[in-house]
Amino acid sequence: MKIEIQKINGYAYGAIQSSLVMRFSNASSESDTISKTLKKLQESLPVFQDGNRFSTDGLVVNLNAASALYVTVIDILNHHCGDQRFTPIKVFEDGDSLCFALPTLSPAMSVFNINAVQLLLSKLRKGLKYENIIEFEEDLKKQARGFLSAGTNAGNFIAAAAERKIPFKVFNQRYIIFGYGSGSSIFSGSITDQESSIGVSLAKSKLDTNRLLKMSGFPVAQQARVRAAEDAVRFAERVGYPVVLKPESEEQGRGVFANIIDEDELKECFSELSESSYGSILIEQHVPGDVYRINTIDGEVVRVVKRVAAQLLGDGQSTVKELLDGFNNEPLRLNPNSSMMALKIDDDVVRTLTKQSVGMSSVPKKGESIYLTSISSVSRGGHSLDFISEFHPDNRVLCEKISNIMRLNITGIDILAIDASQSWRDGNFWICEVNSQPQLGVSHMQIYGDVLGRKIKNRPNVSLFISIDNADVTPLFDTRCNNITAAVPYASILRDGCPVQYFDSLEISEDIPEDIRRKLESMLVSVEPDLNFVPRTGQFSY
């Protein structure tokens, strides 16, 4: 079975992303042995069912043949590694070859997975058991993830753009460009090119944020930077226990030790933080209450959730270790685009369990709750409950003021409150920190579309001209351009795909041979963006 691989980094065959074309030049000579091996391999991989996996446009294709099974295996592995495919795999003939155009966020990752499958097939021929493939899969997933955009926000923004057919270009792991010309915007996670660099810089320091909000008359916990354990002890003796230790510039709850109840525990936690690479350490008064995350966009509150710390519910039979394994295997924690992560056993988990006189081998009673962490963070195993309808109007106004004071366009504001349905003016309400690149989570998926709708407002006119050798493209991402003209050599289209996802006019030079023209016409499919898209359910799936 001979396979020729072509990476298409532009757009082709109606896909709204890059593609990998696999050409099987001797598909008719495929053996039953190869097909059976690939079928067994498919059954050994994680389940990824898709009734619309292939688009054949009337072409008769045997989906149980080795070529189709091979592409199916690559598609499953891509999905397992965090790739997203938004349109079916286009099947077509090119001369004597049977071709499959596989949409992918990273053609390079798809090639990596093809090489991995070749290695896996070799190992199977040498005696590797199918039941031992799972270790191979997980190692592959860790390596392949490096080809995709970093962070959970990126994948969800891409999915929201795909739902709306907004063009997107994965520039590198850090940056994604959405739209063209005057309708374009560059994102880095949830930070956009319209964000204030000063606001981002301020938010990176929890100490500076605390000071600025305190100067503005907002309720914050007492806080200080400490360089030695003795300084931390003196602070705790002044404000009273319990206290919190945390890195000054970390996110997602990393390195936070909350509810420290005495001097010995404080010194132990300080020692652990000092030996880490987190940098400056803050100590803070531990204030009571539940944790709430408030997201603002353009100075407006759009989402409020109440965060619940990671906890297990005993069944009277399972150990804490067994319950934790089940907890970590919940589907949402395994999804690469979810900020709800599996919980790793670290010092904070051990400390929290010890305070409850519980160990990994303990068997909690039926209905007994066992807390796993000292903080309520979805990236530390917790989950979120929607709270926007109960959030007090005074608190909404307060958070909108905070976003303006911090000079931030998009925020994730963390507060502690006994009851956030009551006004902050009544007390028992503290601002914890402000995040300039917040994890937007999965409890309110519409937020990704909301952000895109606010940032991608224009749809420039695009004219496409295909010639023998003329190359002249208006800068696609010049925000001053409402009209884009792209003159592209046909060889470039055949090699790399179309530089734009949609075009309002298309002209193919008359001196291009008829057979080349037919290939171009099959590749060039304009996919119009829908800037007024409204999800039927208020959410989208990914």
Backbone hydrogen bonds, N-H to C=O, Kabsch-Sander energy under -0.5 kcal/mol:
donor,donor_aa,acceptor,acceptor_aa,energy
4,E,23,R,-2.4
6,Q,21,V,-2.2
8,I,6,Q,-0.6
8,I,19,S,-2.8
9,N,7,K,-0.7
10,G,496,D,-2.5
11,Y,498,C,-2.0
13,Y,523,M,-1.7
14,G,523,M,-0.6
15,A,12,A,-1.9
19,S,8,I,-2.6
20,L,102,L,-2.0
21,V,6,Q,-3.0
22,M,20,L,-0.5
22,M,100,F,-2.6
23,R,4,E,-2.9
23,R,21,V,-0.5
24,F,22,M,-0.6
24,F,98,L,-2.8
25,S,2,K,-1.1
25,S,23,R,-0.8
26,N,2,K,-0.5
27,A,24,F,-0.8
29,S,26,N,-1.8
30,E,27,A,-1.5
35,S,31,S,-1.7
36,K,32,D,-2.6
37,T,33,T,-2.3
38,L,34,I,-2.6
39,K,35,S,-2.2
40,K,36,K,-2.2
41,L,37,T,-2.3
42,Q,38,L,-2.6
43,E,39,K,-1.9
44,S,40,K,-0.9
44,S,41,L,-0.8
45,L,41,L,-0.6
45,L,42,Q,-1.1
53,R,50,D,-1.5
55,S,89,I,-2.8
56,T,54,F,-0.5
59,L,56,T,-2.1
61,V,59,L,-0.7
63,L,61,V,-0.9
65,A,62,N,-1.7
69,L,65,A,-2.4
70,Y,66,A,-2.6
71,V,67,S,-2.1
72,T,68,A,-2.2
73,V,69,L,-2.3
74,I,70,Y,-2.0
75,D,71,V,-2.5
76,I,72,T,-2.5
77,L,73,V,-2.4
78,N,74,I,-2.8
79,H,75,D,-2.2
80,H,76,I,-2.5
81,C,77,L,-1.9
82,G,79,H,-1.5
83,D,78,N,-2.8
86,F,84,Q,-0.5
89,I,53,R,-3.5
90,K,88,P,-0.6
90,K,101,A,-1.7
91,V,55,S,-2.8
92,F,99,C,-2.1
94,D,97,S,-2.3
97,S,94,D,-1.8
98,L,24,F,-2.1
99,C,92,F,-3.3
99,C,97,S,-0.6
100,F,22,M,-1.9
101,A,90,K,-3.0
102,L,20,L,-3.0
102,L,100,F,-0.8
104,T,18,S,-2.6
110,S,106,S,-2.0
111,V,107,P,-2.3
112,F,108,A,-2.2
113,N,109,M,-2.3
114,I,110,S,-2.1
115,N,111,V,-2.4
116,A,112,F,-1.8
117,V,113,N,-2.4
118,Q,114,I,-2.3
119,L,115,N,-2.0
120,L,116,A,-2.6
121,L,117,V,-3.0
122,S,118,Q,-1.7
123,K,119,L,-2.3
124,L,120,L,-2.4
125,R,121,L,-2.0
126,K,122,S,-1.2
127,G,124,L,-1.2
128,L,123,K,-2.7
132,N,129,K,-1.8
133,I,130,Y,-1.5
135,E,132,N,-0.5
136,F,132,N,-0.7
137,E,133,I,-2.4
138,E,134,I,-2.2
139,D,135,E,-2.0
140,L,136,F,-2.2
141,K,137,E,-2.4
142,K,138,E,-1.8
143,Q,139,D,-1.8
144,A,140,L,-3.1
145,R,141,K,-1.7
146,G,143,Q,-1.1
147,F,144,A,-2.3
148,L,145,R,-1.5
150,A,173,Q,-2.4
155,G,151,G,-0.8
156,N,152,T,-1.5
157,F,153,N,-2.6
158,I,154,A,-2.4
159,A,155,G,-2.0
160,A,156,N,-2.1
161,A,157,F,-2.4
162,A,158,I,-2.7
163,E,159,A,-2.1
164,R,160,A,-1.3
165,K,162,A,-0.9
166,I,161,A,-2.6
169,K,177,I,-2.5
171,F,169,K,-1.2
171,F,175,Y,-1.2
172,N,175,Y,-1.7
176,I,187,F,-2.2
177,I,169,K,-2.7
178,F,176,I,-0.5
178,F,185,S,-2.8
179,G,167,P,-2.9
181,G,476,L,-4.4
182,S,481,C,-2.8
183,G,180,Y,-2.6
184,S,181,G,-1.7
185,S,178,F,-2.1
187,F,176,I,-3.1
188,S,191,I,-3.1
191,I,188,S,-2.1
193,D,186,I,-1.2
195,E,192,T,-1.9
200,V,196,S,-2.2
201,S,197,S,-2.3
202,L,198,I,-2.7
203,A,199,G,-2.4
204,K,200,V,-1.3
205,S,201,S,-0.6
205,S,202,L,-1.3
206,K,204,K,-0.7
206,K,248,E,-2.2
209,T,205,S,-2.3
210,N,206,K,-2.3
211,R,207,L,-2.3
212,L,208,D,-2.7
213,L,209,T,-2.4
214,K,210,N,-2.1
215,M,211,R,-2.5
216,S,212,L,-1.2
217,G,214,K,-1.5
218,F,213,L,-2.5
221,A,431,I,-0.6
224,A,283,I,-2.1
226,V,281,I,-2.4
232,A,228,A,-1.7
233,V,229,A,-2.3
234,R,230,E,-2.3
235,F,231,D,-2.1
236,A,232,A,-2.4
237,E,233,V,-2.4
238,R,234,R,-1.6
239,V,235,F,-2.5
240,G,236,A,-2.3
243,V,260,I,-1.6
244,V,284,E,-2.7
245,L,257,F,-2.6
246,K,282,L,-2.2
248,E,280,S,-2.5
254,R,251,E,-1.9
256,V,253,G,-1.5
257,F,245,L,-3.1
258,A,256,V,-0.5
260,I,243,V,-2.7
261,I,259,N,-0.5
266,L,262,D,-2.2
267,K,263,E,-2.7
268,E,264,D,-2.1
269,C,265,E,-2.6
270,F,266,L,-2.6
271,S,267,K,-2.2
272,E,268,E,-1.9
273,L,269,C,-2.3
274,S,270,F,-2.7
275,E,271,S,-1.5
276,S,273,L,-1.3
281,I,226,V,-0.6
282,L,246,K,-3.2
283,I,224,A,-2.8
284,E,244,V,-2.4
285,Q,222,Q,-2.5
286,H,242,P,-1.7
287,V,285,Q,-0.6
290,D,417,A,-2.9
291,V,307,R,-0.6
292,Y,415,I,-2.5
293,R,305,V,-2.4
294,I,292,Y,-0.5
294,I,413,I,-2.7
295,N,303,R,-2.7
296,T,411,T,-1.2
297,I,300,E,-2.4
298,D,409,N,-2.4
299,G,409,N,-0.5
300,E,297,I,-1.4
302,V,295,N,-2.6
303,R,295,N,-1.3
305,V,293,R,-2.3
306,K,385,L,-3.2
307,R,291,V,-3.0
307,R,305,V,-0.5
308,V,383,H,-3.2
312,L,370,I,-2.7
314,G,312,L,-0.6
314,G,368,E,-3.2
316,G,364,P,-1.4
320,V,362,S,-1.9
321,K,360,M,-2.4
323,L,319,T,-2.6
324,L,320,V,-2.5
325,D,321,K,-2.0
326,G,322,E,-1.9
327,F,323,L,-2.3
328,N,324,L,-2.5
329,N,325,D,-0.9
330,E,327,F,-1.3
333,R,330,E,-1.4
334,L,330,E,-0.9
334,L,331,P,-1.0
335,N,331,P,-0.8
338,S,335,N,-1.8
341,M,339,S,-1.0
341,M,378,V,-1.6
342,A,333,R,-0.5
344,K,342,A,-0.6
346,D,344,K,-0.7
350,V,346,D,-2.4
351,R,347,D,-2.6
352,T,348,D,-2.5
353,L,349,V,-2.5
354,T,350,V,-2.4
355,K,351,R,-1.8
356,Q,352,T,-0.6
356,Q,353,L,-1.0
357,S,354,T,-1.9
358,V,353,L,-2.3
362,S,359,G,-1.3
367,G,314,G,-2.8
368,E,365,K,-2.1
370,I,312,L,-2.7
371,Y,369,S,-0.5
372,L,310,A,-2.8
373,T,310,A,-0.8
377,S,375,I,-0.9
380,R,377,S,-1.4
381,G,378,V,-1.1
382,G,377,S,-2.6
383,H,308,V,-1.8
385,L,306,K,-2.4
387,F,304,V,-3.1
388,I,304,V,-0.9
390,E,387,F,-1.0
391,F,387,F,-1.2
392,H,420,A,-2.0
395,N,392,H,-0.7
396,R,392,H,-1.8
397,V,393,P,-2.3
398,L,394,D,-2.2
399,C,395,N,-2.3
400,E,396,R,-2.0
401,K,397,V,-2.1
402,I,398,L,-2.1
403,S,399,C,-2.0
404,N,400,E,-1.3
405,I,401,K,-2.8
406,M,402,I,-2.6
407,R,404,N,-1.0
408,L,403,S,-2.6
411,T,296,T,-1.9
412,G,435,N,-1.8
413,I,294,I,-3.4
414,D,412,G,-0.5
414,D,433,E,-2.7
415,I,292,Y,-2.3
415,I,413,I,-0.5
416,L,430,W,-2.8
417,A,290,D,-2.1
418,I,428,N,-1.9
422,Q,419,D,-2.0
426,D,423,S,-1.6
427,G,424,W,-1.8
430,W,416,L,-2.9
431,I,219,P,-3.1
432,C,414,D,-2.8
432,C,430,W,-0.6
433,E,414,D,-1.3
435,N,412,G,-2.6
440,L,438,P,-0.6
445,M,442,V,-0.5
447,I,444,H,-2.0
448,Y,445,M,-1.6
449,G,445,M,-0.6
450,D,446,Q,-2.4
451,V,447,I,-2.3
452,L,448,Y,-2.1
453,G,449,G,-2.7
454,R,450,D,-1.4
455,K,451,V,-1.8
456,I,452,L,-3.3
457,K,455,K,-0.8
461,N,482,N,-2.3
463,S,484,I,-2.9
464,L,505,S,-2.7
465,F,486,A,-3.1
466,I,507,E,-3.2
467,S,465,F,-0.5
467,S,488,V,-1.9
472,D,487,A,-2.6
474,T,485,T,-2.7
478,D,475,P,-1.3
479,T,477,F,-0.8
481,C,478,D,-2.2
482,N,480,R,-0.5
484,I,461,N,-3.4
486,A,463,S,-2.9
487,A,472,D,-2.7
487,A,485,T,-0.5
488,V,465,F,-2.7
488,V,486,A,-0.6
490,Y,467,S,-2.6
492,S,489,P,-0.8
493,I,489,P,-1.4
494,L,490,Y,-2.5
495,R,491,A,-1.7
496,D,492,S,-3.3
497,G,492,S,-0.5
497,G,493,I,-2.2
498,C,11,Y,-3.2
504,D,462,V,-3.2
505,S,462,V,-1.3
507,E,464,L,-2.2
509,S,466,I,-3.2
509,S,507,E,-0.5
512,I,509,S,-1.5
517,R,513,P,-2.3
518,R,514,E,-2.2
519,K,515,D,-1.6
520,L,516,I,-2.5
521,E,517,R,-2.6
522,S,518,R,-1.8
523,M,519,K,-1.7
524,L,520,L,-2.8
525,V,523,M,-1.1
527,V,501,Q,-2.0
528,E,526,S,-0.6
530,D,164,R,-3.3
531,L,529,P,-0.6
533,F,530,D,-1.3
537,T,539,Q,-0.5
